[in-house]
Amino acid sequence: MTKHIEGLVAAPFTAMNPDCSINLEVVEKQANFLYDNGVQGVFICGTTGESMSLNTEERKDIAQRWVETSPAGLKVIIHVGHTSIEDCKTLGAHAQKIGAWGIGAMGPSFFIPANVEDLVSFCAEVAGSAPDLPFYYYHMPSITHINFPMISFLEHASDKILNLAGIKYTYEDLMDYQLCLNYDDGRYDILFGRDEILVCAMTLGARGAVGSTYNFAAPLYNKLIKAFDSGDIQQARELQKQSIDMIQVLIKSPGSFNAVGKAIMTMLGIDCGPVRSPLSNITQLQYQNLKAELEKIGFFENCSINKATDGTQGKTKYAISEIKTKEITKLAADSISQK
């Protein structure tokens, strides 16, 4: 059942209206936007998608819209993790019913498993709710505070989770990461989840990656992958440095990372609206400062949407120059909160 994904999987933002209700109308535009830029799949309703700020019905509605409107070939992986295992199973069964490509789940982050055996038991129940779909465990200790070696997880899970496809590995333990890559002759799909050190993981054998900045910087990372695969390691390093420069701007900007990311999507013509409390939004002044900082590092030349030259993927093409300044200003005024 294991299907190894090669290339980028974006972790999309959940679009919201000004009142913070979910905005399903934006999903199709997001999906086309990502597909046209060479993204292979989406991992929806995860950390970037504010999953734990959404209720179960909202998450089901979002999942269904992504499955219904995504271009053929875009893999839709639905995060079904929750503090309640019953809600996990409800979301998992729903994902299978609507025809998702796969599901993933982080461990529960309030009552956390005491040992890796308990974590595997939890995941086995969740995965069992969608037995026909590939299941990915979402390893992100910075959020869940569950930090068992993932090689131990695979050793315990391999005969207990029949539809286990692999791990969404969002952590910096590169030794453990490589052990997972090599486990059982590379049986499992270990998707790397730290955008800022992607080139490091590729030297160990990473072929697929899940990340937040792939929402708006997929062209940069695809160039990085191409350079690495062609043996131009120096160019790959330079492109990784550009990624780090971009991420430093995001980290230093006021407001939550999700709000900053949504602001960048607005700059590119995809209005994802505000973030829900307790995350903080950014002001219009902060929006303008963010835009100026991104311009300073050449973001819009190197990381924005570019027209395809080979005509092989997607139908709708975008270019930052095609988004009129007045339209961007209006989008910002509509979606960025004022404080």
N, C-alpha and C positions, 0 to 999 in steps of 0.2 A: 504493500500500500504506500510505502514511502515515495514521495515525489520531491525530488530536489529542485528547488527554485534557483534559477540563476538570474542575477541582476537585482534591480531595486524594487523594494516593496515600500510604498509610502504609508505613513500613519496619519490619515487625514484628520483635519479639524472637524468638529461637529458644528455645522452652520446654525446660527441662532438669529432670531428676530431681535429688534431693539428691546423687547420686554423679556428676553432670554428664553422664550419658547423656541422649540427646535424649528428650523427652517428647511423643510425637505425639498423645497424648490431648487436649492442650490446644488444638490447632490449630483445631478446629471452633468452640470457644468464642471464640477470638481472632477468627476470621473473622466470626462473627455479631455480636460486640461492635463491630467496626469498621464493618461494613455498616449496623448499626442507627444509627450516628452519622454517616451521610452520607459515609463514605469511599468513593471511587470505585474504588480498586484497592489492591493490595499489591505491594511490591517486596521479595520474600523472599530470605533468605540473602545479604543485602548486609552493609554494615558493622555496622548495628544488629543484624543477625541472626548476627553472629560467623562469617561464612562461612569465613574463613581459619583458623578453629579447628576446622572440621568436615572430616571426610574425604568423599570423593566419594560413597560409598554413603549416608552420612547425609544429604547434601544431596539426593540423589535421593529418599530416603524422605520427607524434609520436603516437597519439591516435590510429590510425588504426593499426599500428605495434603492439602496446601492446594488442589490442583486438585479433589480428590474431595469435599471438605467445604465449600468456599466457596459462599455463596449465589449463585444465578444473577444476573449483573450485576456481580459483583465481579471486576474484571480482575486476574488473577494473572500478574505479571511475575516471572520467575525470574532471579536473578543467577547467571550461569554463569562469572564471571571466576575465574581461577586463575593461579598462576605457571607451570603446565604447560599449554601449548596443547592437548595431547591430552586432558587432563581437561576443559578448556573445551568441546571439541567433543563429548566424551562427555555432558556435562551439557546442552549445547544440543540434541543429538539426542534425549536423554531428555525434555527439556521439550516438544519438538514431539510426540513419541510420546504423551505423557500428556494432551495437549490444553491446554497453557498458553496464555494470551492473548498473551504476548510474552516476550522474553528481553532481558537487559542484561549488560554486562560492563565492568568496569574494566580498565585496562591492567595488564600484569604488573608487580609491584612489587619484584622482586629484580633480574633482568636487565631493565632498562627500555629502551624503544625510544630510539634515538639521534636520531630525527627524526620528523616527522609522517608521512612516507611509510611508515616502518617500523611506526608505530602503526596506520595504516590497513590495512596488509597483515595485521597480526595480527588486527585486528577483522574483516576480510573472511573470514578462515578460520573464525573463531568464528561469525560470522553465517551462513556457508554451511552450518554443521552443522544449522541450523534454518531452511531457506530459505522456509518458509511462514509464519514468525512475524515480527512487527515486531522489529527489533533496535535497542536503545538503547546508545550508548556512555556509560559512567558516568565522568564527569569529576570527579575529587576529588583535586586535587594535594596536599592536606594529608596524604593517606594514600599515594598512589602515587608522589608526586614526579615525575609526568609533567605538564608544564605548558606544552604548546603552545597557542597561541590556537585556540579551538574553531572560529572562523570558517575558519581554515586547514584544520582537520580536515574540515569540511563540503565545502570546495572540492576537497579531494583525494579524499574518500570518495564524493561524489555519484554518480560513474559506476563506482565499484568495489565498493560494497556495495549490491546491488540491493534488499535488504529493510531498508535503513537507515530507521528511523522518526524518530530524533532523538537527543537527548542528555539524560541526567540530569545537570543542570548544578549541581554542588555546589561553588560557588566564588563569590567576591565581585567578580569583574571584570564590572561591570554594562555597560560599553561593549561588551566582547566578547559578553556575553549578548544585548544588543540586536541586534548585528550578526548573530548566529545566528538570532534570532527573525525578522529581516527577510530573511534569505538566500533567494534564489530565490523571491521573493514569498510568504515564510512557508511554504515547502514542508514544513519539518521541525518536529517536535513537541519544543520545548525546555522540558523540565520543570525548574522551579526547585527547588534543593535546600538553601536556607538559610532555615529556619523563622523565624529572628529578624529577617529583613529581607524577608519576603514582600511587604509592602505596597510596598516600593521596586521590586521586580521587576514588580508589577502595574501600576505607573505606566508601565513600559516596554512592557507588553503581555502579561505572563505570564498564562496561563489555567489551567495545571496545575502542581502542585507535589508533590514527594516529600519526606517528612520523618519523623524519628523521633518528634517530639513529637505528631504526628498520631495516634499510638497512643492517647494519653490526653487530648488536648486538641483533638480535631477540632471539637467544638461551638464553641470559641472562634474557631478559624480560619474556620469556615464563617460565623460572624457577621461576621468581618472582611471576607470576600469579599462577603457580601451588602451590607454597609455601603458598600464601595468601589463595587460595581456600581450602587448606588442614588444615588451621588454624594455620600454623606456621608463625605467624606474625613477630617474631624475625628474622627468615631467610629471609622473604620478605623485612624487613628493611635493612638487610645486603646486599642483592642483589641490592636494590635501592641505597645504598651507593656506591656500585661498579659502578653503572650507573653514579652517580654524579661525582665520581673520573674520569671516562672516559670523561664526558662532560667538566669537568674543563680543561683537557688536550686539548681538541678541541678548547675551548674558548681562551686559552692562546697561542695557536699556531699562528704564523704569517699567514697572508692571510685570505681570507674570509672563513666563515663557510662552504660554498658550496665547495670551493676548498679543504679544509682540508678533508671534507667528501669524495670527489672524490679520494683524495690521499689514504684514507683508503681502498676504494673499489679496487684501484689498488693493494694495498698490499695483498688483498684477491683474486686477479686474475681476477677482473672485471674492465677493463680499460675504465673509463668513460671520460677520456680526460680532457681538461682545462675548465675553466669557461669563460663566456663572460664578456667583459667590460660593466659596470664599476667595477665589482667584480675583486678582485686581486687573482692571482694564487700564488703558493708557489714555491720556488727554490728547487733544488735537495738537497741542504744542509738542508733546512728546512724540507724536506721530510724525510731525514734520522734522523733528531732530533725528529720529530714526532713519527717515528717508534720506536726509542729508549725509548721515554717517555711512549708509549703504552706498550712496553715490560716490563717496570719497574713496571707497575700497574697490570700486568698479563692479559692484554687484550686478547692476542692470545690464552690463555688457557681457558678463561671464556666467551669470547664474539665472538669468530670466528666460522667459519663453522665447524660443527662436523658431523661425520658419524652417520646416524640414526641406532638405535639398534633394533627397532621394525619392520622396513620395511613397515610401513603403509602409508608413505607419500612420494610422489615424486619418481623419478627413478634415477636421477643423484645425487650422494652424493659427497661432497667436504670435504677436511680437510686441514688446513693450512700447515700441514707437507707435503702434496702432492704438494704444489706449490714450485717449485725449486727456490732457491735463485737467480740463474742466470736469471730465467724468470721474477722474481719480479723486478730485477735491470733493465732489458730491458724494462719492462712495464713503470717503473718510468722514464727512459731516454726518452721514446717516448712521454709520456703524461704530465710530469711535466715541466712547463716552466722554463727556465733559465733566471736569471736577473743579 
